[in-house]
């Protein structure tokens, strides 16, 4: 393996691999991805993998997600079948008081070009007959869907490697120095020199930041997911909280727990998750659960992506976010533009790390 590169990306998950692929489309040499384990061993391989826009607030953040979701059909044609399905998304509610909130959301979205419908009980059941008949209504968006995260990251990696990107896995970065305009990256398997560094370590963003004396305020939130036996296709839409995969399995769960890097599953959350599923879709009461797993979300302190260059350190960039599956096509595109062109086609100023008062030590 070479020791000198134009760009090193630290983190090979869905965000890091998307950046590697998109960057390699325009610059087909001098890119190295370092991962402390192996891509898909972390967050990207333990997710519901929704491509989800609606219900995100405020509307400008939903708009950002919409732009990324719109890239998926073209992305899947470029890199290969990632089992992307634009199913449409339903978010049921069981209280008429929530209808007013939904109407306000729809009005805010309308101003940024996102179309969502607020459905009555009858309309919701007509779209998704398996819903609980006691549902009061639902919000519906045609743009939502889901993807196979394993195929997505694998296809990003395959396409990037075809373009000359090198991957070095099970290779934790232990030190980063800047000397005479170059970065020196010390890892378990060797030392590398580069002009640009992108910190895309997801849940490990704080630890990476410490290597360059920067506070990257990303926390960990555990989510536990149940998986049923394969069932005959019966869910037409991606529903907030559950979806049916290509093979018939139903993935259920959206818990958020502050447990650090602890990926254990717990009986209380498993029970709550199962109860939620049965409340939404009563016929799931008969389904057998074949496994449960958990994943750790990378959650910036204010909930919004941290993207762009790091002030005060030239050619050092960060890309850390929740909703990495949804946002990966757009983040890969914008970070490539920023590195190669010095500007982005969609403004990302509001996602700068400089919004955090204590970000720069």
KAWOSUL-V59936 format. One record per residue. N is the residue number from 1. SS is DSSP state (helix for helix, strand for strand, loop for the rest). PSI is psi as a letter, one per 20 degrees, with the letter a starting at -180 (999 if undefined). Layout:
<<N	SS	PSI> <N	SS	PSI>>
This chain:
<<1	loop	q> <2	loop	r> <3	loop	i> <4	strand	p> <5	strand	q> <6	strand	g> <7	strand	p> <8	strand	p> <9	strand	p> <10	strand	o> <11	loop	o> <12	loop	k> <13	loop	b> <14	helix	h> <15	helix	g> <16	helix	g> <17	helix	h> <18	helix	g> <19	helix	g> <20	helix	g> <21	helix	g> <22	helix	h> <23	helix	h> <24	helix	i> <25	helix	h> <26	helix	h> <27	loop	o> <28	loop	k> <29	loop	q> <30	loop	k> <31	strand	p> <32	strand	p> <33	strand	p> <34	strand	p> <35	loop	p> <36	loop	h> <37	loop	d> <38	loop	p> <39	loop	p> <40	loop	i> <41	loop	i> <42	loop	c> <43	helix	g> <44	helix	h> <45	helix	j> <46	loop	m> <47	loop	q> <48	loop	h> <49	loop	l> <50	strand	q> <51	strand	n> <52	loop	p> <53	loop	g> <54	loop	q> <55	loop	i> <56	loop	p> <57	loop	q> <58	loop	a> <59	helix	h> <60	helix	h> <61	helix	h> <62	helix	h> <63	helix	g> <64	helix	g> <65	helix	h> <66	helix	g> <67	helix	h> <68	helix	g> <69	helix	h> <70	loop	i> <71	loop	i> <72	helix	g> <73	helix	g> <74	helix	g> <75	helix	g> <76	helix	h> <77	helix	h> <78	helix	g> <79	helix	i> <80	loop	r> <81	loop	o> <82	loop	j> <83	loop	l> <84	loop	p> <85	strand	o> <86	loop	n> <87	loop	h> <88	loop	q> <89	strand	p> <90	strand	p> <91	strand	n> <92	strand	q> <93	strand	q> <94	loop	j> <95	loop	p> <96	loop	h> <97	helix	h> <98	helix	i> <99	helix	h> <100	helix	g> <101	helix	h> <102	helix	h> <103	helix	h> <104	helix	h> <105	helix	g> <106	helix	h> <107	helix	g> <108	helix	g> <109	helix	h> <110	helix	h> <111	loop	h> <112	loop	j> <113	loop	j> <114	loop	p> <115	loop	o> <116	strand	q> <117	strand	q> <118	strand	o> <119	strand	q> <120	strand	r> <121	helix	g> <122	helix	g> <123	helix	h> <124	helix	g> <125	helix	h> <126	helix	g> <127	helix	g> <128	loop	n> <129	loop	h> <130	loop	i> <131	loop	q> <132	loop	p> <133	loop	i> <134	loop	j> <135	loop	q> <136	loop	h> <137	strand	a> <138	strand	q> <139	strand	q> <140	strand	p> <141	strand	p> <142	loop	i> <143	loop	i> <144	loop	r> <145	strand	b> <146	strand	r> <147	loop	q> <148	loop	o> <149	helix	h> <150	helix	g> <151	helix	h> <152	helix	g> <153	helix	g> <154	helix	g> <155	helix	h> <156	helix	g> <157	helix	g> <158	helix	g> <159	helix	h> <160	helix	g> <161	helix	h> <162	helix	h> <163	loop	j> <164	loop	j> <165	loop	p> <166	strand	q> <167	strand	p> <168	strand	o> <169	loop	r> <170	loop	l> <171	loop	n> <172	loop	p> <173	strand	p> <174	strand	i> <175	strand	q> <176	strand	p> <177	strand	q> <178	strand	p> <179	strand	p> <180	loop	l> <181	loop	j> <182	strand	q> <183	strand	p> <184	strand	o> <185	strand	o> <186	strand	p> <187	strand	r> <188	loop	h> <189	loop	j> <190	strand	r> <191	strand	p> <192	strand	q> <193	strand	p> <194	strand	r> <195	strand	h> <196	strand	q> <197	strand	p> <198	strand	p> <199	strand	o> <200	loop	l> <201	loop	j> <202	helix	c> <203	helix	i> <204	helix	j> <205	helix	h> <206	helix	g> <207	helix	h> <208	helix	g> <209	helix	h> <210	helix	h> <211	loop	h> <212	loop	k> <213	loop	k> <214	strand	p> <215	loop	o> <216	loop	o> <217	loop	m> <218	strand	p> <219	strand	r> <220	strand	p> <221	strand	p> <222	strand	q> <223	strand	p> <224	strand	p> <225	strand	p> <226	strand	q> <227	strand	p> <228	strand	r> <229	loop	q> <230	loop	p> <231	loop	q> <232	loop	q> <233	loop	p> <234	loop	i> <235	loop	p> <236	loop	h> <237	loop	r> <238	strand	p> <239	strand	p> <240	loop	o> <241	loop	h> <242	strand	q> <243	strand	q> <244	strand	p> <245	loop	r> <246	loop	h> <247	loop	j> <248	loop	i> <249	loop	q> <250	strand	p> <251	strand	p> <252	strand	p> <253	loop	q> <254	loop	k> <255	loop	q> <256	loop	o> <257	strand	p> <258	loop	n> <259	loop	j> <260	loop	c> <261	loop	j> <262	loop	o> <263	loop	k> <264	loop	q> <265	loop	q> <266	loop	q> <267	helix	h> <268	helix	g> <269	helix	h> <270	helix	g> <271	helix	g> <272	helix	g> <273	helix	g> <274	helix	g> <275	helix	g> <276	helix	g> <277	helix	g> <278	helix	h> <279	helix	g> <280	helix	g> <281	loop	n> <282	helix	h> <283	helix	i> <284	helix	i> <285	helix	h> <286	helix	i> <287	loop	q> <288	loop	p> <289	strand	p> <290	strand	h> <291	strand	r> <292	strand	q> <293	strand	r> <294	strand	q> <295	strand	r> <296	strand	o> <297	strand	q> <298	strand	o> <299	strand	o> <300	strand	q> <301	loop	h> <302	loop	j> <303	loop	i> <304	loop	q> <305	loop	q> <306	strand	o> <307	strand	q> <308	strand	a> <309	strand	q> <310	loop	o> <311	loop	p> <312	loop	i> <313	loop	o> <314	loop	p> <315	loop	j> <316	strand	p> <317	strand	q> <318	strand	q> <319	strand	n> <320	strand	p> <321	loop	q> <322	loop	r> <323	loop	k> <324	helix	h> <325	helix	g> <326	helix	g> <327	helix	i> <328	helix	g> <329	helix	h> <330	helix	g> <331	helix	g> <332	helix	g> <333	helix	g> <334	helix	h> <335	helix	h> <336	helix	g> <337	helix	g> <338	helix	g> <339	helix	g> <340	helix	h> <341	helix	i> <342	loop	j> <343	loop	r> <344	loop	q> <345	loop	h> <346	loop	p> <347	loop	p> <348	loop	j> <349	helix	g> <350	helix	i> <351	helix	j> <352	loop	q> <353	helix	h> <354	helix	i> <355	helix	i> <356	loop	p> <357	loop	h> <358	loop	j> <359	loop	h> <360	strand	o> <361	loop	999>>
